[in-house]
Amino acid sequence: MTYSNRKSFLILASLLFIFSGCISYSFTGTSIPADVRTIYIPFFPDRSQSGLGDLSNQINEVLINRFVNQSRLSINNDQDEADAYLEGAIQGYVNRPFSIGGNEQANLNEIQITVRALFQYAADDEPLWDKNFTGSATYDVVENPVEGELQAARQALEQIANNMFNDAVSSW
C-alpha cells in the first residue's frame, strides 16, 4: 500500500469511527430534556370490545419495557412525582380477512389495533403529542386461528409501543 493510499485509508477509517459514534448517540433518547428522569405509565384501558382479555396488560408491559430498557428513564408509580407521563386507551380492534384462498375463504386475517395516547412532560402546560397509533399483523386462520390471533394482536401492540416510544424520545 502506498503512502497516499494508506493516508486515505486512515482518514476514511477515522471518519467512519467518528460518524458511527454520532449515529449511535443520536438514537439514545437525547432529545428528552436532561431534567426528565422518570415516567409514569398508567394502565391503558381496553375500550375496543375485542373480546381478548389481556390487551391492556400487554400494551402496558411492552411500553414499560421499552422505556426502562431503551431509555435512561425509570418508571415512577405516582404521576404527581413523575417528570413525564404517557397515558392512553385501546380504542379499536379489527379482525378482518386479509387474503382469500382458492376456496374463496380467508386463509389470512389481519388484526388492526388503534390506541389513543398522550405524552407530556410534567413541567409543560401542553402535551408533546396527543394522537392515535395503529398497529397491524396477519395470521393464518387455517393453521392456528386462536393462537395466531393472539400472536398477531401482540405484534400489533408492539408496533404501537415502538411508535409511541420513538415519538416520545425523538425530536423528528
C-alpha positions as CSV (number, residue, x, y, z in Angstrom):
1,M,0.0,0.0,0.0
2,T,1.4,3.4,-1.0
3,Y,1.7,6.3,1.4
4,S,-1.1,8.1,-0.3
5,N,-3.4,5.1,-0.2
6,R,-2.5,4.5,3.5
7,K,-3.2,8.1,4.3
8,S,-6.6,7.9,2.5
9,F,-7.5,4.7,4.3
10,L,-6.6,6.2,7.7
11,I,-8.7,9.3,7.0
12,L,-11.7,7.2,5.8
13,A,-11.4,4.9,8.9
14,S,-11.2,7.9,11.2
15,L,-14.3,9.5,9.6
16,L,-16.2,6.2,9.9
17,F,-15.3,5.9,13.5
18,I,-16.4,9.4,14.3
19,F,-19.7,9.2,12.4
20,S,-20.5,5.8,13.8
21,G,-20.3,7.3,17.3
22,C,-22.6,10.1,16.3
23,I,-25.2,7.8,14.8
24,S,-25.5,5.5,17.8
25,Y,-25.6,8.6,20.1
26,S,-28.5,10.2,18.2
27,F,-30.8,7.3,18.8
28,T,-30.4,7.1,22.6
29,G,-33.3,9.5,23.5
30,T,-31.1,12.5,23.8
31,S,-34.0,14.8,22.9
32,I,-35.5,14.1,26.3
33,P,-34.7,17.1,28.5
34,A,-31.8,16.4,30.9
35,D,-34.0,17.1,34.0
36,V,-36.5,14.4,32.9
37,R,-35.6,11.2,34.7
38,T,-38.8,9.4,35.4
39,I,-42.0,8.5,33.5
40,Y,-45.5,7.4,34.7
41,I,-47.3,4.9,32.5
42,P,-50.8,4.1,34.0
43,F,-53.0,1.2,32.9
44,F,-54.3,1.6,29.4
45,P,-58.0,0.6,29.5
46,D,-59.3,-1.5,26.6
47,R,-62.4,0.2,25.1
48,S,-62.2,-1.8,21.9
49,Q,-64.6,-4.6,22.8
50,S,-62.2,-7.0,21.3
51,G,-63.1,-9.9,23.5
52,L,-59.4,-10.5,24.2
53,G,-58.9,-10.1,27.9
54,D,-55.3,-9.1,28.2
55,L,-54.7,-6.3,25.6
56,S,-54.4,-3.7,28.3
57,N,-51.8,-5.7,30.2
58,Q,-49.8,-6.4,27.1
59,I,-49.6,-2.8,25.9
60,N,-48.5,-1.7,29.4
61,E,-45.9,-4.4,29.7
62,V,-44.4,-3.6,26.3
63,L,-44.4,0.2,26.9
64,I,-42.8,-0.1,30.3
65,N,-40.1,-2.5,28.9
66,R,-39.4,-0.1,26.1
67,F,-38.9,2.9,28.4
68,V,-36.9,1.0,31.0
69,N,-34.7,-0.9,28.6
70,Q,-34.2,1.6,25.8
71,S,-34.0,5.0,27.5
72,R,-32.5,6.4,30.6
73,L,-35.9,6.9,32.2
74,S,-37.1,4.9,35.1
75,I,-40.8,4.2,36.0
76,N,-42.5,6.2,38.7
77,N,-45.8,4.9,40.1
78,D,-47.1,8.3,41.0
79,Q,-48.0,10.8,38.3
80,D,-47.5,13.8,40.6
81,E,-43.9,12.8,41.2
82,A,-43.0,11.8,37.6
83,D,-41.2,14.0,35.2
84,A,-43.2,12.8,32.2
85,Y,-46.2,10.7,31.6
86,L,-47.7,8.6,28.9
87,E,-51.4,7.7,29.1
88,G,-54.0,6.4,26.8
89,A,-56.6,3.7,25.9
90,I,-57.1,1.0,23.4
91,Q,-59.8,2.4,21.2
92,G,-60.2,-0.1,18.3
93,Y,-59.7,-3.7,17.4
94,V,-60.5,-5.1,14.0
95,N,-60.1,-8.7,12.8
96,R,-60.8,-9.0,9.1
97,P,-59.9,-11.2,6.1
98,F,-56.6,-10.2,4.5
99,S,-56.1,-12.9,1.9
100,I,-58.6,-15.2,0.2
101,G,-57.6,-18.7,-0.8
102,G,-58.7,-20.9,-3.7
103,N,-61.9,-22.0,-1.9
104,E,-62.9,-18.3,-1.5
105,Q,-62.4,-18.4,2.2
106,A,-59.9,-16.3,4.1
107,N,-56.6,-18.0,4.7
108,L,-55.0,-15.0,6.3
109,N,-56.7,-12.5,8.7
110,E,-55.4,-9.1,9.7
111,I,-55.6,-7.7,13.2
112,Q,-55.6,-3.9,13.4
113,I,-55.4,-2.2,16.8
114,T,-55.8,1.6,17.5
115,V,-54.6,3.2,20.6
116,R,-55.2,6.9,21.5
117,A,-52.3,8.2,23.6
118,L,-50.9,11.4,25.1
119,F,-47.3,12.1,26.1
120,Q,-46.4,15.1,28.3
121,Y,-43.6,16.4,30.3
122,A,-44.8,17.4,33.8
123,A,-43.2,20.8,33.6
124,D,-45.1,21.7,30.3
125,D,-48.6,23.0,30.0
126,E,-49.3,21.2,26.8
127,P,-48.6,17.6,25.7
128,L,-45.8,16.9,23.3
129,W,-48.3,14.8,21.4
130,D,-51.9,13.5,21.7
131,K,-52.8,11.2,18.8
132,N,-53.8,7.8,17.5
133,F,-51.4,5.0,16.9
134,T,-52.2,2.0,14.8
135,G,-50.5,-1.4,14.5
136,S,-51.4,-4.4,12.4
137,A,-50.3,-8.0,11.8
138,T,-51.6,-11.0,9.9
139,Y,-52.2,-14.6,11.0
140,D,-53.1,-17.9,9.3
141,V,-56.7,-18.7,10.1
142,V,-56.5,-22.2,8.8
143,E,-53.4,-23.4,10.6
144,N,-53.7,-21.7,14.0
145,P,-56.7,-19.5,14.4
146,V,-56.8,-18.9,18.2
147,E,-53.1,-18.7,18.9
148,G,-52.5,-16.9,15.6
149,E,-54.9,-14.1,16.6
150,L,-53.2,-13.7,20.0
151,Q,-49.8,-13.5,18.4
152,A,-50.9,-11.1,15.7
153,A,-52.5,-8.9,18.4
154,R,-49.2,-8.9,20.4
155,Q,-47.3,-7.9,17.2
156,A,-49.7,-5.0,16.6
157,L,-49.3,-3.8,20.1
158,E,-45.5,-4.0,19.9
159,Q,-45.6,-1.8,16.7
160,I,-47.8,0.7,18.6
161,A,-45.5,0.7,21.6
162,N,-42.4,1.2,19.3
163,N,-44.0,4.1,17.6
164,M,-45.1,5.7,20.9
165,F,-41.6,5.3,22.3
166,N,-39.9,6.7,19.1
167,D,-42.2,9.7,19.1
168,A,-41.6,10.3,22.8
169,V,-37.8,10.2,22.7
170,S,-37.1,11.7,19.3
171,S,-37.5,15.2,18.0
172,W,-38.3,14.1,14.4
